[in-house]
Amino acid sequence: MPALIDKNLDKSVFEYSVAYSDGVSHANVIAAEAIGKFDLIVAVGGDGTVNEIASAIAGSDTVLGVLPYGSGNGLSRFLGIPMNPAKAIKNLNAWHVETIDAATANGEWFFNMAGMGFDAHISEVFSHGEKRGFITYIKSSFKEVINYKSENYHIEIDGAKNEREAFMLSFANSSQYGNNAHVSPNASVQDGLLDVCIIKPFPLWRFLEMGIRMFTKTSTGSKYVEIIRGKKIMVKRDNPGPMHLDGEPRIAGTDIEINVVPASLKIIAGASYKKK
């Protein structure tokens, strides 16, 4: 990567330094220490790495750049950042800075997607596997869905109360999980809202169809998908369990408070990105 940076970064504009993280949360520490010293901090990794670094600089004037190196790269894909490393570096030179929304779940930041239910369960399973990547994720999904049981949720969105049984709940800032799987095709990172995507229980034989809908941006056409937009979301469930923030799992309690933080992160988008 340093050689690619040296070759493709416009050094008439940028002076740069490379730092390496050596464990979970270390990237967050590095980014926090860099605020005020650098105008741009670049995350090299997937949505989890982006989360670590963006969590440190959200609310500041520091700009985030991304060189996608993850298994899904949901936020990068949504923002039109090239997946090719050399092109992603050259994209930094264009300095197409957008200010986007973020959100918190019980005080923890997320920037692309958070969720509970089946996707959080898969994130937890996936995190313990030896292999990463899209194919491994798909295999895990097909294996785990057979025995997965939907849960009951009390969901309050900007004061409106809803009782739902759900296969999964996704809180979408961007439209997609990653790998161009769009759970909420019309989501915007600049509207001051989150899309609360309620995936209702469906027959097992329709699991493949639900996946295809995500990859063809037709999820909203399914009777099993309900999307409600809001700024403040309160969720209560019967039992503690997995939840993911930008694909990174953790165990959360029965009560989760989610809040949008509008226009809180400056990020370099790709040339193809268009504000919705």
N, C-alpha and C positions, 0 to 999 in steps of 0.2 A: 504493500500500500504506500509506504513513503516514496518509492520510486515513481508510482503513478501520480501521486500528488505533485512531486517535483516536476514531472513532465507536463501536467495538464492545468495546474493552478497558475493563474496570471500573477506572476511575482512582481509585476510593476504596480499591482494594486494591493497584494497581500504579503505580509510577513507572517510566518506561521511557525508553530511549535507542535510537536506530536507527543501525546501522553497516552499511556496504556493503563487500563484498569486491570486489577488483579483479583477481582472477586465481586460478589453481589454488593451493590450500593457504592462501590468505589468510584464509579463514573460520576455519581451524584456529588461526591466529595470533591473530585477533580474540577467539576463544572462550577461548584460553589466557590472554590478558591480562585477560579479564573474570572469571575465577574468583576468588572472594573479594570481588568488588565487587558482584556480582549474584546473587540466589538462583535466578533463572531465565534461561536463555539460549535464545532461540528461533531455530530454523533455518527460513529461508524458501527452499524449494527441494525438490529430489527426494532420492532415497536417497544420491546422491553428496555433496550438501551436508550432509545429516544425518550422513553418515560423517565428514566433515571436522570438524564441530563436536563430535559425540559422542566422537570420538577424543581431543579435547582435555580433555573433562570426565569421561570414564569413570573410575570409582573415586573420584570426589569426591562431596561432598554437593550439588553444583550440579544443578539439575533442567533437563532438556531439554524444550523445547516445539517443536512442528513446525507450520508452516503449509505444507501440501503445494503445491508449484509445479513438480513434475518431470513427466517423461514416464511414469513407472510408479508411483512412490510406494508401493512394496511394504510397507515397515514401517508407514507411516501407515495404509494400508488394513487391515492386519492388526490394528492397535491401535484401529480404529474411529474414527480422527480424520477429521472431515468434510473432504470435498474442496472444498466451497464456502469461499472465503476468509473471508467474514464469519462463518460458522458455526465455522470453525476458530479464529478469534480468540476468539469467545465461549466456545469449548471450554476455552481457557486459564483463563477466569474460574472454571470449575468445579473446577479444581485436583485432578483425579483422577490422582494420582501413583501409578505402578506402578514397581517395581524389576525390571528385566529382565536376562537374560543377554546377553553379547556373546561374541566369539571373536577369536582372532588367527590369521593365516596368515603364517608366517615373521616373526612379530613385528608385523605390520600388522593394525590393527583392522578387523573388520566386524561389523555389527549385524543385518543382515537376511539376506543370502545371499552366498555366495561360490561360485565354480565354475570348472571348467576343461573343455575339450572344446568342443562346438559353441556353447554359450551364451557362453563366453568369446571364441570366434572372432567371433560376431555382435556382442558388445560392442565388440570392437576395430574391426570394420568400421563399426559405427554411430557410433563416436566421431569418425570421419573424414568423415562425411557432413555436408552443408550443412543438411539438414532433420532435425528431431527428431520425436518423437511415436510413438504406437502403430502407425499405419499404415506409417510408414517402417520401423519395426522388423520388422513382419510381411513386408513386401516384401523386405527384406534376407534374412530367414530363408528364404523360398522360393527366392530366387536362389542363396544360398550352399549350401543343403543338397544340391544336385545333385552337387557335386564334393567334398563334405566326407567325409573318411575317419575312421572310428573309431580309437581308440588303445588300447594295452595299458597297464594300470595295476597296480602292486602296491600294495594298500591294507591298511594295518594299523590296526585299530580297537580300542583298548584292549587291545592285545597279540594280538588274533586276526588272522591273516593271510589275505588274500583276493587271488586273481589274477583280474582281470576285463578283458575287452575292453569298452570303453564308448564310446557316442556322446557322452555327457557325464557329468560328475560334478558334483553340486550339494551344497553343504554348507549346510543350511537351519536357520537359527535360527527365523525365522517360516515360515509355510507357503508364501509366494508370492513370485514375482519382482517382481510389480507388475501393474497392470491386471487384478487378480483372476485371474491365471494361477497356479494352485496346484500346485507340484511335489510337495509333501508335506503333504497336507491336515490331517494330525493333529499337525503340529509345534507345539511350544510354546516361547515365549521365556522361560519360567519353570520349566523342568524340569531345568536344569543339563546338558542334552544337546544335541548337534547331530544332525540327521537327515542321514545320508550317503545321498544319492539317486543310485543307479547306473542310468542309462538305457542299456540294452543296445542293440547294433545291431539295427535293424529294417528291414524292406523299405521302400523309398522311398515306395511307394504308401500306407503307413500313417502318413506324416508328418502329414497333416491330422488323422487320428484321434488321434494323440498330442497334438496341440494342443488338440483338442476336450476330451480327457480332463482336461487341466489347467484349462480354463475351467469344467468341470462337477464339479471336485473328485473325479474318478474315476481319477486316475493310478495309484493303488495297485491297481486292478483289472486292470492290464495285465501280461501275462507278461514284458514288456520292462522293467519297473520293479522295482527291488529297493531297499529302504530298510533301513539298519542304523543304529541309534542308538549314539552313543558320546561320550566326553569328549576323548579324545586320538586324533587321526588322523594317520597318516604316509602320504604318497603318494609313490610313485616312478614316474616315467614315462621313456620312452626318450629324449625330446628336450625341450629348453626350449620354451616357447611361451606363448601368452596365458593369463592367469587374470584373473578379475574379482573385485573386492571391492565389494559393494553396487552392482554394475553398472558400476563404473569399471575399465577394463582396465589391465593392466600386463603386462610380460613377466616370467615367473617361470622358475626353473630346473627341473631334473629332480626335485629333492627338496623337498617341501613339508610342513611340520609345522603342524598345525592344533590349537588348544587352546581349549576352552570356558573363559570367565571368568565364573563364575556370579554373578548378582545384582550386576552391575557398573555399571549405568546406571539413573538415575532419570529417568523420562519421563512426561509428561502424556498419558494415553490418552484415548480417546473414551468417551462415556457407554455405548456399546453393547458395549465390550470386556468379555469375560468370561475369566477365567483358566482355562486348561485344566489 
